[in-house]
């Protein structure tokens, strides 16, 4: 127990003030996970809105696939993206392997089903009530979609928060795709893993504290926006 307490003490000391390396790692973590969450949200929000408003054959199967995709292990998504962007893969010509771009792609694929499923679950009731009201007032489909988007904006934001929290804490997949290259693809989770395995427990704790505070700060900020 004293070993852990001493590690916490020394780890906290490393953050006062934080080194340029730690700041760089934090900045890259936020940039990669933020871009991945935004990319996933840009696809997930229209898909969830479509599934909430549209009735069609095979809808239940499609919703089931989205829900099932949430349970796909992140390492399998990493394996898929690795195969796509590796030198012999179909996207190998782009040279994305071991770059932030590949990390963004992998994390976006991880966040997409989660954001879609959470937004859809929250929109079901909203869409049903909005549809009845809109039809009674003679609204068209575009107006109906606008009403649902407005009423469901908090649901979208909650789903996006969950998606960001999911990807910023991912390690294995990010390590597989990014390679944990210092100054290029090293983010908080991969740095924590590396430093802990090297025996730098204090630095690992310091980075863990930063990861916790970063995730907390982003979530508090987004919750504040939701409250407004």
Phi, psi and omega in degrees: 000320179296328179296319180290317179297320178294321177297320177296319180296312181291324178296318178296325180295329180292345182264002184239088352273165178290146179286166179296328179294316179296319179297322178295319179296317178298315182298317180292322179300313180294321182294314182292308183291324177295316179294320179295318180294319178296316179298316179295320181294322180298331177269322187287321183298311177297323180294314180295322178295318179298314181293329180285328186262334189258136173251127181203161179293132180092003181298316181299321179295318181295318177296321177297322178294320178297315179295322179294324181298336178296334183266001178293126180302140182301327182295330177290322175296320177299320179296319178297311180295322177301315179296326180289318188260357178294168185302326181268359181278170182296335179254013183299332181296339181281345179064040184273340184299136182062040175228159176302329180300317178294323178295319177298316180299313181295315180293327177295319178295328178289321184279333187305305182295327179294311180297318180298311184294317180293318179294319180296317180299322180282333185276344186303308180293319180299314182295321180295314180293319181293323180297315180297317180293316183295319180294323179292335180262000178079025180285151176270181185295322181295317178293322177298315179298321180296321179295315181295320178298317181294314181290333183260013184297325178290325177295318178297316183295320178297317179296321180293321176301315179297321179296317179296316180299326180291315188278328183290339179262005182281136184245300188302310181297317181296321178295319180297319185274322185270331178083355178056047181275124183299131179079357182231308184229012181278118179246180187300312185294316181289326177293320178299314180299314182295310184295324179293318178293331177282349182095002178275068186298323182296315179293322177300318178294318179302315179292326176296320177297317179297317179299315180297313181293323179296311179298320180295316181297316180296317180294320178296318179297316181290325176295324176297319177296322179295321179296322179292000000 
